[in-house]
Amino acid sequence: MLTQKLLLNFRSLALRPLAYSTTSDPKNEVFLERLTGKDEGITIVNMNRPEKKNSLGKVFMAQFREVLEEIKYDPKTRVVILNSKCENVFCSGADLKERKTMSQQEATKFVNGLRDSFTDVERLPQPVIAAIDGFALGGGLELALACDIRVASQKSKMGLVETKWALIPGAGGSQRLYRIVGVAKAKELIYTAAVFDGSEAEELGVVNHCVASNPIDKSIDIARKILPRGPIAVKLAKLAINLGSQTDITSALSVEQQCYAQIIPTKDRQEGMKAFAEKREPVYKGE
């Protein structure tokens, strides 16, 4: 049922009209930046709450959800990069000072909202790249784990540190981390509230790449390599991998078959075959 629902949601994305809102306002705590020229199709989600080190507060998350909703239905966005505009921090996790003012019921509702929002990141139809430059702790790392690809600077500090404060990762971290590094290693990292740098994260497999500095540059480089690929094929490849990785191989192959069937009637597939025969680069329109 989940597979069928997500496939139906994928087909509906192209049918919904797009209306840009105020999500590109750089004064916001979260705002969009759409690149132009040769980089058209790359959309950067900028986190911009320097006074609170991009901690996950109520306003921040409300704007974050609005941004996700806009990207989800944007036919011009082919790759998404999650970036911080704050020096030396990607996202410091939950706003614990704000959390202290919440009742138990409010705190539970807020954490559930974080989990749902990060799942929405994971389910965006476009590939999502996290450019981590600085601290990504607790909910900050959980947010990065919901992305498809992660690039970190060597100086970055990452970790699911919730047990230090008598909590557990509550926004998906306890489930996503072990799917990336394995059960035993995830248990060690979470039980000990370990903090590791970019090099260690690459060695663990938490990030795809560790760079000396400016992970946004490497992230854009990866996005540029994705841009010329068939956009429908990339989206369906993401869907097939995401769904297939959560089930047994027989069911996963069925997911792949269903995703592949949606590519067959597309104009992009015909263009790809034609370009191959004519020995030229294909020009895809996402149709």
Salt bridges, closest charged atoms under 4 A:
GLU29 OE1 - ARG49 NE 3.62
ASP39 OD1 - ARG224 NE 2.76
GLU69 OE2 - ARG16 NH1 3.32
GLU70 OE2 - ARG34 NH2 2.65
ASP74 OD2 - ARG34 NE 3.39
ASP95 OD2 - ARG49 NH1 3.11
GLU122 OE2 - ARG176 NE 3.00
ASP133 OD1 - LYS155 NZ 3.90
ASP148 OD2 - LYS238 NZ 2.92
GLU188 OE1 - LYS185 NZ 3.27
ASP221 OD2 - LYS225 NZ 3.77
GLU271 OE2 - ARG280 NH1 2.74
GLU278 OE1 - ARG280 NE 2.61
GLU287 OE1 - LYS267 NZ 3.90
